[in-house]
Amino acid sequence: MSDFSYDPFDPAVMADPLPYYRVLRDEHPVYYLPKWDTYALSRFSDIWDALRITDGTFVASEGTLPSAAVLQRHNSGPVADPPLHPMPFHANFDSPVYESVRRCTSSPFRPRSAAGWAERIRTLANERLDELLPRGTFDLTQDYGGHVAAAMVCEFLGLPVELASEVLAAVNAGSLAQPGEGVEVANSRPGFLSYLTPIVERRRAEGADGSVPIADSLINFVLPDGSTLSDSEAATQMLGVFIGGTETVPKVTAAGLWQLAEHPDQLAAVRADLEHNVPIAREEILRYTAPAQWFARTVRRPYMIHGTTIQPGQRVITLLASAARDEREYPNPDAFIWNRPIERLLSFGHGQHFCLGVHVARLEVTILMQEWFRRVSDYRILSESASRPPSSFQWGWNSVPVDVHAEGG
């Protein structure tokens, strides 16, 4: 790396970004990418401080995960919010539209509501294990965590749980990225909306009485100009739950079980008290394995960092995965330590766009691991067959095959 350059869409970066992140943190904490007119922030504290600013300095009007096609268009000044109609995903708006629509989708994910899902998640996990364990060999990401997470998304949105496998496959296909381009969600959106728009149509016909909270809230939502959302616009606002609720938890769970299998002493310590120790280990697993690499903002007001002034219209990408390996925040960050003290975590973001489903996601990872350890006395990760496709965004293990020996069978 003597002739160092960083680009999130570079095939070499997409295949393994971690060495690049170390150079960025040590030598280029504010790194300019002239091709995209974008600055990359790589240190934990810099990202934490930037994301906590909610005064309009940073906006997501070009998307929180813009593709190369978006970034190649350079701006000459501040970028306005998009028009209300046809309404794009609400994360593209600044306050108050963003927060108002977000509240429509939040009711199942508030702390008290999230806790109420525990038994349902536990039931789904055990039903899935009942089916998988007799096989002996299966995929941790897709067959176990992926199926349970997708089933929960179906529950949240009002889809039949029987569609979980289809939902999982659709989201997996939509998160793949091509070198040089990044993830282009717009290409997958029609497929996603084919599941979501009929929900809105059905609920509108049935009266949207609140019994399907997310869809009904969006149908009844009134925008600041007095207008309401069309069926397709309301469905578009459900994409965050549909995608985010499906793709991250399975990758985190599978990678966490893999890390513990590679550290038998740590695995034994976690097994010694599942109720107490799995939630502790979960936080280190989130730090060490969370697959999201970065999110973007567009600057609306001048922002100075490390002597560099980022001008309105330019972009900032916050490298969350780099922050997770920052030795300034985490001593010996490349080591997996199940009970590492963690005071701050960026795996769910920070500030205005903090992950909507954080409480449910933590609960799902915890229960998936607890039920796994209760039912599986021994397992071996078939690492030679694991798959981690190159990606500018969700750089996670899409496939983690495992061989199991279940207790009593």
C-alpha positions as CSV (number, residue, x, y, z in Angstrom):
1,M,0.0,0.0,0.0
2,S,2.9,2.4,-0.6
3,D,0.9,4.0,-3.3
4,F,-2.2,4.1,-1.2
5,S,-5.7,4.9,-2.6
6,Y,-9.1,4.2,-1.2
7,D,-12.4,3.9,-3.0
8,P,-15.4,2.0,-1.5
9,F,-16.3,0.7,-5.0
10,D,-12.7,-0.6,-5.8
11,P,-12.9,-4.4,-6.3
12,A,-9.9,-4.8,-4.0
13,V,-11.5,-2.8,-1.2
14,M,-14.8,-4.6,-1.7
15,A,-13.0,-8.0,-1.3
16,D,-11.3,-7.0,2.0
17,P,-11.6,-3.4,3.3
18,L,-10.0,-3.9,6.7
19,P,-6.4,-3.2,5.6
20,Y,-7.5,0.0,3.9
21,Y,-9.3,1.1,7.0
22,R,-6.2,0.8,9.1
23,V,-4.2,3.0,6.7
24,L,-7.0,5.5,6.6
25,R,-7.3,5.7,10.4
26,D,-3.6,6.1,10.9
27,E,-2.6,8.3,8.0
28,H,-5.7,9.8,6.4
29,P,-8.5,10.3,8.9
30,V,-10.2,12.7,6.5
31,Y,-9.6,11.2,3.1
32,Y,-10.8,13.0,-0.1
33,L,-12.1,11.0,-3.1
34,P,-12.1,13.5,-5.9
35,K,-13.9,11.2,-8.3
36,W,-16.9,11.3,-6.0
37,D,-16.3,14.7,-4.4
38,T,-16.6,12.8,-1.1
39,Y,-14.7,12.7,2.2
40,A,-14.3,9.4,4.1
41,L,-14.1,9.5,7.9
42,S,-12.5,6.4,9.4
43,R,-11.9,7.1,13.2
44,F,-14.5,6.2,15.8
45,S,-14.7,9.6,17.6
46,D,-14.8,11.6,14.3
47,I,-17.8,9.5,13.1
48,W,-19.5,9.6,16.5
49,D,-19.2,13.4,16.6
50,A,-20.3,13.9,13.1
51,L,-23.4,11.7,13.3
52,R,-24.6,13.3,16.5
53,I,-25.0,16.6,14.7
54,T,-28.7,17.0,13.9
55,D,-28.9,20.7,13.1
56,G,-29.1,20.3,9.4
57,T,-25.4,20.3,8.7
58,F,-25.7,16.8,7.3
59,V,-28.7,15.6,5.3
60,A,-29.4,12.4,3.4
61,S,-31.2,13.9,0.5
62,E,-29.0,11.9,-1.9
63,G,-29.6,8.7,0.1
64,T,-27.8,7.1,3.0
65,L,-26.2,4.6,0.6
66,P,-25.7,6.4,-2.7
67,S,-24.4,4.4,-5.6
68,A,-21.5,5.4,-7.8
69,A,-24.1,6.7,-10.3
70,V,-25.3,9.2,-7.7
71,L,-21.9,10.3,-6.4
72,Q,-20.4,10.9,-9.8
73,R,-22.8,13.9,-10.1
74,H,-21.0,16.7,-8.3
75,N,-23.0,19.4,-6.6
76,S,-22.3,23.2,-6.8
77,G,-23.9,24.0,-3.5
78,P,-26.4,22.7,-0.9
79,V,-28.8,20.0,-2.0
80,A,-32.4,20.5,-1.2
81,D,-34.8,17.9,0.1
82,P,-36.5,16.0,-2.7
83,P,-40.1,16.9,-3.5
84,L,-42.8,15.4,-1.4
85,H,-44.4,13.6,-4.4
86,P,-43.7,11.0,-5.6
87,M,-42.2,10.5,-2.2
88,P,-38.9,8.6,-2.0
89,F,-37.8,6.8,1.2
90,H,-38.2,9.1,4.1
91,A,-34.6,8.9,5.2
92,N,-33.8,11.2,2.3
93,F,-35.6,14.1,4.1
94,D,-34.5,16.4,6.8
95,S,-36.6,17.3,9.8
96,P,-39.5,17.3,10.4
97,V,-40.6,15.0,7.5
98,Y,-38.0,12.4,8.3
99,E,-38.9,12.0,12.0
100,S,-42.7,12.2,11.3
101,V,-42.7,9.3,8.8
102,R,-40.2,7.3,10.9
103,R,-42.6,7.4,13.8
104,C,-45.2,5.7,11.6
105,T,-42.9,2.7,11.2
106,S,-41.6,2.6,14.8
107,S,-44.4,1.2,17.0
108,P,-43.3,-2.6,16.9
109,F,-39.7,-1.6,17.6
110,R,-40.1,0.6,20.7
111,P,-38.5,-0.9,23.8
112,R,-41.7,-2.2,25.4
113,S,-43.1,-3.5,22.1
114,A,-39.8,-5.1,21.2
115,A,-39.7,-7.0,24.5
116,G,-43.1,-8.4,23.8
117,W,-41.7,-10.2,20.7
118,A,-39.3,-12.4,22.7
119,E,-41.5,-15.5,22.9
120,R,-42.5,-15.3,19.2
121,I,-38.8,-15.1,18.2
122,R,-38.0,-18.1,20.6
123,T,-40.8,-20.1,19.0
124,L,-39.6,-19.4,15.5
125,A,-36.0,-20.3,16.4
126,N,-37.0,-23.6,17.9
127,E,-39.4,-24.5,15.1
128,R,-36.5,-23.8,12.7
129,L,-34.1,-25.9,14.8
130,D,-36.6,-28.7,14.9
131,E,-36.4,-28.8,11.1
132,L,-32.7,-28.2,10.6
133,L,-31.0,-30.2,13.3
134,P,-32.0,-33.6,11.9
135,R,-30.3,-32.6,8.6
136,G,-26.9,-32.4,10.4
137,T,-25.5,-29.9,7.9
138,F,-27.1,-26.6,6.9
139,D,-26.4,-22.9,6.5
140,L,-26.3,-20.7,9.6
141,T,-26.9,-17.5,7.8
142,Q,-29.6,-18.5,5.4
143,D,-31.4,-21.5,6.9
144,Y,-31.3,-20.5,10.5
145,G,-30.9,-16.8,11.3
146,G,-32.1,-15.7,7.9
147,H,-35.3,-17.6,8.0
148,V,-36.2,-16.4,11.5
149,A,-35.4,-12.8,10.8
150,A,-37.4,-12.8,7.6
151,A,-40.3,-14.4,9.3
152,M,-40.3,-11.6,11.9
153,V,-40.3,-9.0,9.1
154,C,-43.4,-10.7,7.7
155,E,-45.0,-10.4,11.2
156,F,-44.1,-6.7,11.5
157,L,-45.4,-5.8,8.1
158,G,-48.5,-8.0,7.8
159,L,-47.2,-10.6,5.3
160,P,-47.8,-14.3,5.7
161,V,-45.0,-16.0,7.5
162,E,-44.9,-18.6,4.8
163,L,-43.3,-16.0,2.6
164,A,-40.2,-15.7,4.8
165,S,-38.0,-17.7,2.4
166,E,-39.1,-15.6,-0.6
167,V,-38.5,-12.3,1.4
168,L,-35.0,-13.5,2.4
169,A,-34.1,-14.4,-1.2
170,A,-35.3,-11.1,-2.5
171,V,-33.4,-9.1,0.0
172,N,-30.2,-11.1,-0.5
173,A,-30.4,-10.5,-4.2
174,G,-30.9,-6.8,-3.7
175,S,-27.9,-6.3,-1.5
176,L,-25.4,-7.7,-4.0
177,A,-23.0,-5.1,-5.4
178,Q,-21.0,-5.0,-8.6
179,P,-17.3,-3.7,-8.4
180,G,-17.2,-0.1,-9.4
181,E,-20.8,0.5,-8.8
182,G,-21.9,-0.3,-5.3
183,V,-25.4,-1.3,-4.2
184,E,-28.1,0.1,-6.5
185,V,-31.3,-0.3,-4.4
186,A,-33.4,1.2,-7.1
187,N,-32.8,-1.8,-9.3
188,S,-34.3,-4.1,-6.7
189,R,-37.1,-1.8,-5.5
190,P,-39.8,-3.1,-7.9
191,G,-39.2,-6.6,-6.6
192,F,-39.4,-5.4,-3.0
193,L,-42.5,-3.3,-3.6
194,S,-44.3,-6.3,-5.2
195,Y,-44.5,-7.6,-1.6
196,L,-45.2,-4.3,0.1
197,T,-47.7,-2.4,-2.1
198,P,-50.4,-5.2,-1.8
199,I,-50.2,-4.9,2.0
200,V,-51.1,-1.2,1.7
201,E,-53.8,-1.8,-0.8
202,R,-55.4,-4.5,1.4
203,R,-55.2,-2.4,4.5
204,R,-56.7,0.7,2.8
205,A,-59.6,-1.5,1.6
206,E,-60.1,-2.9,5.1
207,G,-60.1,0.5,6.8
208,A,-56.6,0.9,8.2
209,D,-57.8,0.6,11.8
210,G,-54.4,0.2,13.4
211,S,-54.4,-3.6,13.6
212,V,-51.5,-3.7,11.2
213,P,-49.6,-0.7,12.8
214,I,-47.0,0.1,10.2
215,A,-49.1,0.0,7.1
216,D,-52.1,1.6,8.8
217,S,-50.0,4.5,10.2
218,L,-48.6,5.3,6.8
219,I,-52.0,5.2,5.2
220,N,-53.4,7.6,7.8
221,F,-50.3,9.9,7.8
222,V,-50.8,13.5,6.6
223,L,-47.7,15.4,5.2
224,P,-47.0,19.0,6.1
225,D,-48.7,20.2,2.9
226,G,-51.9,18.3,3.9
227,S,-51.5,15.5,1.3
228,T,-51.4,11.8,2.1
229,L,-49.3,8.9,0.7
230,S,-50.3,6.9,-2.3
231,D,-50.2,3.1,-2.0
232,S,-46.7,2.9,-3.6
233,E,-45.4,5.8,-1.6
234,A,-46.6,4.2,1.7
235,A,-45.0,0.9,0.6
236,T,-41.7,2.7,-0.1
237,Q,-41.6,3.9,3.5
238,M,-41.6,0.2,4.6
239,L,-38.4,-0.6,2.8
240,G,-36.2,0.1,5.8
241,V,-38.0,-2.6,7.8
242,F,-38.2,-5.0,4.9
243,I,-34.5,-4.8,4.1
244,G,-32.8,-3.9,7.4
245,G,-34.8,-6.4,9.4
246,T,-33.9,-9.2,7.1
247,E,-30.3,-8.9,6.1
248,T,-28.2,-7.9,9.2
249,V,-29.3,-10.2,12.1
250,P,-28.5,-13.4,10.2
251,K,-25.0,-12.3,9.3
252,V,-24.2,-11.2,12.8
253,T,-25.6,-14.3,14.4
254,A,-23.7,-16.7,12.0
255,A,-20.5,-14.8,12.3
256,G,-20.8,-14.7,16.1
257,L,-21.3,-18.4,16.4
258,W,-18.3,-18.9,14.1
259,Q,-16.1,-16.6,16.3
260,L,-17.1,-18.5,19.4
261,A,-16.4,-21.8,17.8
262,E,-12.9,-20.6,16.9
263,H,-12.3,-19.7,20.6
264,P,-13.3,-22.7,22.6
265,D,-12.4,-21.1,26.0
266,Q,-14.7,-18.1,25.2
267,L,-17.4,-20.5,24.0
268,A,-17.3,-22.4,27.3
269,A,-17.5,-19.1,29.2
270,V,-20.6,-18.0,27.3
271,R,-22.2,-21.4,27.7
272,A,-21.7,-21.3,31.5
273,D,-24.5,-18.8,31.9
274,L,-26.6,-18.2,28.7
275,E,-29.0,-15.7,30.2
276,H,-26.3,-13.4,31.5
277,N,-23.4,-14.0,29.1
278,V,-25.0,-14.2,25.7
279,P,-26.1,-10.5,25.8
280,I,-22.5,-9.6,26.8
281,A,-21.0,-11.6,24.0
282,R,-23.6,-10.1,21.6
283,E,-22.2,-6.6,22.0
284,E,-18.6,-7.8,21.0
285,I,-20.1,-9.8,18.2
286,L,-21.9,-6.7,16.9
287,R,-18.7,-4.7,17.1
288,Y,-16.6,-7.4,15.5
289,T,-18.9,-8.7,12.8
290,A,-21.6,-6.1,12.0
291,P,-21.6,-6.2,8.1
292,A,-22.6,-2.6,7.3
293,Q,-19.5,-0.8,6.0
294,W,-20.5,2.8,5.6
295,F,-23.3,5.3,5.4
296,A,-23.3,8.7,3.6
297,R,-24.5,12.2,4.2
298,T,-24.5,15.3,2.0
299,V,-23.2,18.5,3.6
300,R,-25.6,21.4,3.7
301,R,-23.5,23.7,5.9
302,P,-19.7,24.0,6.0
303,Y,-18.2,21.5,8.4
304,M,-14.6,21.6,9.6
305,I,-12.7,18.5,10.8
306,H,-9.0,18.0,11.3
307,G,-8.3,21.4,9.6
308,T,-10.4,20.4,6.5
309,T,-13.5,22.3,5.6
310,I,-16.1,20.2,3.8
311,Q,-18.3,22.5,1.7
312,P,-22.1,22.4,1.1
313,G,-22.9,19.9,-1.6
314,Q,-19.9,17.6,-0.9
315,R,-20.5,14.2,0.7
316,V,-19.2,12.4,3.8
317,I,-19.1,8.7,4.1
318,T,-18.8,7.4,7.7
319,L,-16.9,4.2,7.7
320,L,-18.6,2.4,10.6
321,A,-16.7,-0.8,10.0
322,S,-13.5,1.0,10.3
323,A,-14.6,2.7,13.5
324,A,-15.3,-0.8,15.0
325,R,-11.6,-1.6,14.6
326,D,-10.2,1.7,15.9
327,E,-7.6,1.1,18.6
328,R,-8.3,4.6,19.9
329,E,-11.7,3.3,21.0
330,Y,-11.1,-0.4,21.5
331,P,-7.7,-1.8,22.7
332,N,-6.5,-4.7,20.6
333,P,-9.4,-4.2,18.2
334,D,-8.6,-7.1,15.9
335,A,-9.0,-9.6,18.7
336,F,-12.4,-11.1,19.5
337,I,-12.9,-10.9,23.2
338,W,-16.4,-12.0,24.3
339,N,-16.6,-9.9,27.4
340,R,-14.8,-6.8,26.2
341,P,-16.1,-3.7,28.0
342,I,-17.9,-1.6,25.3
343,E,-19.0,1.9,26.3
344,R,-19.9,3.1,22.8
345,L,-20.9,1.2,19.7
346,L,-21.6,2.4,16.1
347,S,-22.9,-0.9,14.6
348,F,-26.4,0.6,14.7
349,G,-25.3,4.1,13.7
350,H,-25.7,7.1,15.9
351,G,-27.8,10.3,16.1
352,Q,-30.7,11.1,13.8
353,H,-30.6,7.9,11.7
354,F,-29.9,5.5,14.6
355,C,-31.3,2.1,13.6
356,L,-35.0,1.9,14.1
357,G,-35.0,-1.8,14.9
358,V,-32.1,-1.8,17.4
359,H,-34.0,-3.3,20.3
360,V,-35.6,-6.1,18.2
361,A,-32.2,-6.8,16.5
362,R,-30.4,-7.2,19.8
363,L,-33.3,-9.5,21.0
364,E,-33.2,-11.6,17.9
365,V,-29.4,-12.2,18.0
366,T,-29.6,-13.0,21.7
367,I,-32.5,-15.5,21.4
368,L,-31.1,-17.1,18.3
369,M,-27.8,-17.8,20.1
370,Q,-29.4,-18.9,23.4
371,E,-31.6,-21.4,21.7
372,W,-28.8,-22.6,19.6
373,F,-26.6,-23.3,22.6
374,R,-29.5,-25.0,24.5
375,R,-30.1,-27.4,21.6
376,V,-26.7,-27.9,20.1
377,S,-23.9,-29.5,22.2
378,D,-21.3,-29.5,19.5
379,Y,-20.9,-27.9,16.1
380,R,-18.3,-27.3,13.5
381,I,-18.2,-24.4,11.0
382,L,-17.4,-25.6,7.5
383,S,-15.2,-22.6,6.8
384,E,-13.9,-23.9,3.5
385,S,-17.4,-23.6,2.1
386,A,-18.3,-20.2,3.6
387,S,-19.1,-17.4,1.3
388,R,-18.5,-13.7,1.7
389,P,-19.3,-11.9,-1.6
390,P,-17.4,-8.7,-2.3
391,S,-19.5,-5.7,-1.4
392,S,-19.2,-1.9,-0.8
393,F,-21.9,-2.1,1.9
394,Q,-23.1,-5.4,3.5
395,W,-19.7,-7.1,3.6
396,G,-21.0,-10.1,5.6
397,W,-21.0,-13.9,5.5
398,N,-23.9,-14.7,3.2
399,S,-23.3,-18.4,3.7
400,V,-21.8,-20.1,6.8
401,P,-22.3,-23.9,6.5
402,V,-22.3,-25.8,9.8
403,D,-22.2,-29.4,10.9
404,V,-24.1,-30.1,14.2
405,H,-24.6,-32.8,16.8
406,A,-27.8,-32.1,18.6
407,E,-28.3,-33.2,22.2
408,G,-30.2,-36.4,22.4
409,G,-30.2,-37.0,18.7
